[in-house]
């Protein structure tokens, strides 16, 4: 990905639609949005030894699938992290958010994670402070994903409509498929949204959570 300076058209309209009608969230909404990360950190505990290949142990994967009702989000036995994408994405996003870290084959909760694991509001604030995730082009893509979702549209179905804004932000794909680059670039941030809402949440549910993640 390469970048040139430009003036983003359509961004202000998207911002207005995404943040319209904001109301303070109920505590239950905040608790639900961070519950997967809380459960994951508690399961990791002080330290969790990974497999020789660097994955979560099968018993831990099975526990997460059962405890978080992840069966509808993948096809398979649900006992190998590399084949159980909801669990893999949960661990990857928790790592990117600075909640857990891997060192010498052991996964542990970071000091920041320990501080907020029992504090839903504090955990949400921590997650917000890290979003959007990734390198610069991924952060711009992730922000657009949150804005489009907050505006009530499915990012999967409508991300191509945000491609002109992405282009006006200065991004160009040498391969000529900026829409695909936008989609793939948004994944780190989108993974967090999917952990907060569940992959199959309704557009309305996802819009509510996306607005929650966008607020500062």
C-alpha positions in Angstrom: 0.0 0.0 0.0 1.2 3.5 -0.9 -0.2 6.9 0.2 -0.5 10.4 -1.2 -2.0 13.4 0.4 -5.6 14.2 -0.6 -8.9 15.7 0.8 -11.4 13.1 1.8 -14.8 13.7 0.3 -17.8 12.1 2.0 -16.1 11.5 5.3 -18.0 14.2 7.2 -21.3 12.8 6.0 -20.3 9.4 7.1 -19.2 10.7 10.5 -22.5 12.5 11.0 -24.5 9.4 10.2 -22.3 7.1 12.3 -22.5 9.3 15.5 -26.1 10.5 15.2 -28.5 9.8 18.0 -25.9 8.8 20.6 -27.3 7.8 24.0 -25.3 6.7 27.1 -25.1 2.9 27.1 -26.6 0.8 29.8 -24.2 -1.1 32.1 -25.4 -4.4 30.7 -24.4 -3.3 27.1 -20.9 -2.5 28.2 -20.6 -5.7 30.2 -21.7 -7.7 27.1 -19.4 -6.0 24.8 -16.3 -6.9 26.8 -17.4 -10.2 28.2 -15.4 -12.4 25.8 -12.2 -10.6 26.6 -12.9 -10.9 30.3 -13.6 -14.6 30.1 -10.5 -15.2 28.0 -8.2 -13.3 30.4 -9.6 -15.2 33.4 -9.1 -18.5 31.6 -5.5 -17.6 30.8 -5.0 -16.7 34.5 -1.5 -16.1 35.7 0.1 -18.0 32.8 -0.9 -20.6 30.2 1.6 -22.8 28.5 0.9 -23.1 24.7 1.4 -26.2 22.6 4.7 -26.9 20.9 3.3 -25.2 17.7 2.4 -22.1 19.7 -1.4 -22.6 19.9 -3.8 -22.7 22.8 -4.1 -26.2 24.3 -7.1 -28.2 22.9 -8.9 -28.4 26.2 -8.7 -24.6 26.5 -10.1 -24.2 22.9 -13.0 -26.6 23.7 -13.7 -24.6 26.9 -13.9 -21.3 25.1 -16.1 -22.7 22.4 -18.5 -24.1 25.0 -18.4 -21.2 27.4 -18.8 -18.5 24.8 -21.3 -20.4 22.6 -19.1 -20.2 19.5 -20.4 -23.3 17.8 -22.5 -21.3 15.3 -19.5 -19.2 14.2 -17.4 -22.0 12.6 -17.4 -25.5 11.1 -15.3 -28.2 12.8 -14.6 -30.0 16.1 -13.6 -26.9 18.0 -10.5 -28.3 19.7 -7.7 -26.8 17.6 -7.1 -23.1 17.7 -5.7 -23.0 14.1 -9.0 -24.5 12.8 -11.3 -22.6 15.2 -11.2 -19.1 13.8 -13.4 -17.4 16.5 -11.0 -18.6 19.2 -7.9 -17.7 17.1 -9.3 -14.2 16.4 -10.1 -13.7 20.1 -6.6 -14.5 21.1 -5.1 -12.4 18.2 -7.2 -9.4 19.0 -6.6 -9.7 22.8 -2.9 -9.7 22.0 -3.2 -6.7 19.6 -5.2 -4.8 22.3 -2.4 -5.4 24.8 -4.5 -7.6 27.1 -2.3 -10.7 26.8 1.2 -11.4 25.6 3.2 -14.5 24.5 6.7 -15.1 25.7 8.8 -18.3 25.5 5.8 -20.5 24.8 3.7 -19.0 27.6 0.6 -16.8 27.3 0.0 -14.4 30.2 -2.3 -11.5 31.0 -0.5 -8.1 30.8 -0.4 -5.7 33.7 -2.9 -3.5 31.7 -5.2 -6.6 31.3 -4.9 -7.5 35.0 -5.9 -3.9 35.9 -9.2 -4.0 34.0 -10.2 -7.6 33.9 -12.9 -7.1 36.5 -13.8 -3.6 35.5 -16.1 -3.6 32.3 -16.0 0.2 32.0 -12.2 0.3 32.4 -11.8 -2.6 29.9 -14.0 -0.8 27.4 -11.9 2.4 27.8 -8.7 0.4 27.3 -10.1 -1.2 24.1 -11.2 2.2 22.8 -7.8 3.7 23.4 -6.2 1.0 21.2 -8.6 1.3 18.3 -8.3 1.3 15.3 -5.6 -1.4 15.2 -2.7 -2.1 12.9 -0.4 -0.2 10.6 -1.4 3.2 9.3 -3.3 1.9 6.3 -5.0 -0.7 8.5 -6.0 1.9 11.1 -7.7 4.1 8.4 -9.5 1.0 7.0 -10.5 -0.1 10.5 -11.9 3.4 11.3 -13.9 3.3 8.1 -15.2 -0.1 9.1 -16.4 1.2 12.5 -18.0 4.3 10.9 -19.9 2.4 8.2 -21.1 -0.2 10.8 -22.1 2.6 13.2 -24.1 4.1 10.4 -26.2 1.0 10.3 -24.7 -0.8 7.3 -23.1 -4.2 6.9 -19.4 -3.7 6.4 -19.2 -7.0 4.5 -21.9 -5.8 2.0 -21.0 -2.1 1.8 -17.3 -1.8 2.3 -16.9 -1.1 -1.4 -18.9 2.1 -0.9 -16.2 3.4 1.4 -13.5 2.8 -1.1 -13.7 6.4 -2.6 -13.2 7.8 0.9 -10.2 5.4 1.5 -8.8 6.6 -1.8 -9.3 10.3 -0.9 -7.5 9.6 2.4 -4.5 9.0 0.1 -4.3 5.2 -0.2 -3.5 3.4 -3.5 -3.1 -0.3 -4.1 -0.4 -1.1 -6.7 -2.5 -4.2 -7.6 -5.5 -2.1 -8.6 -7.9 -3.6 -6.1 -8.3 -0.9 -3.4 -11.7 -2.4 -2.3 -10.0 -5.7 -1.4 -7.1 -3.8 0.3 -9.7 -1.9 2.3 -11.4 -5.1 3.3 -8.3 -6.9 4.4 -6.9 -3.8 6.1 -10.0 -3.5 8.2 -9.7 -7.0 9.7 -7.7 -6.3 12.8 -10.3 -3.7 14.0 -13.2 -5.7 12.7 -12.1 -8.7 14.7 -12.6 -6.6 17.9 -16.0 -5.5 16.8 -17.0 -9.2 16.1 -15.8 -10.2 19.6 -17.9 -7.5 21.1 -21.1 -8.3 19.1 -20.7 -11.9 17.9 -20.1 -12.5 14.2 -23.8 -12.9 13.4 -25.1 -9.9 15.3 -27.8 -7.9 13.6 -26.8 -4.6 11.8 -28.6 -2.7 14.6 -26.7 -4.5 17.3 -23.4 -4.0 15.5 -24.2 -0.3 14.9 -24.8 0.2 18.7 -21.5 -1.5 19.6 -19.6 0.3 16.9 -20.8 3.7 18.2 -19.7 2.5 21.7 -16.2 1.7 20.4 -15.9 5.0 18.5 -16.7 7.3 21.5 -13.9 8.8 23.5 
